[in-house]
């Protein structure tokens, strides 16, 4: 079991929030490396009616989750085995009492062969995983709850998801390469830049994103550039005008509008919540 100790980028105010819950992430074994990006576990235990509302960043990946609530270490409520589609805007999750979320983050495009509708249909949607595949959800949940530690639970997740593992098609490999260009190239601030770097036409890029992600390349570029802005603002090493220039925005108002649209608050409110 290989721990994923890379910097967490999917949650807002991560350093402060990490004091309130326990997040663990693990990479899949090689056979699942092209199908699953990571397994993740979040657990919490609040006393005296305290709670924590976690703000999360938009995410283009599909997630399979099991949400478990407990009282005095006894399970009192289990949500269905839910499939969460790509999320286009920041969203919140309220942690109260005690509980745990067990999740599988799928690699981009991994579920394309199982989805019965266009990818755009699943954006900001939540469905029962049993609507896509034939599984015994109760048996799967029982096995997970019987796991005594993360290692056993990861082994159970491996065995469960391996039955659905399919190799990526050339088209999916291409879309992942395009997304990696966006992630790793801070100078890509427009679809035109991505087209130049990848030597693929803008029209082809737009078609690939719509078919295999359900989101536009412009949206994904904005998401990762705003990730940069969040990090810089948290470090308090730059001001808004610096970020406008760095991310190639026309002016400050455009940056604030995009920031609020995707993150949910203005840059000022993010720094001083």
Order of alpha helices (4+ residues) and beta strands (2+ residues): beta-alpha-beta-beta-beta-beta-beta-beta-beta-beta-beta-alpha-alpha-alpha-alpha-alpha-alpha-alpha-alpha-alpha
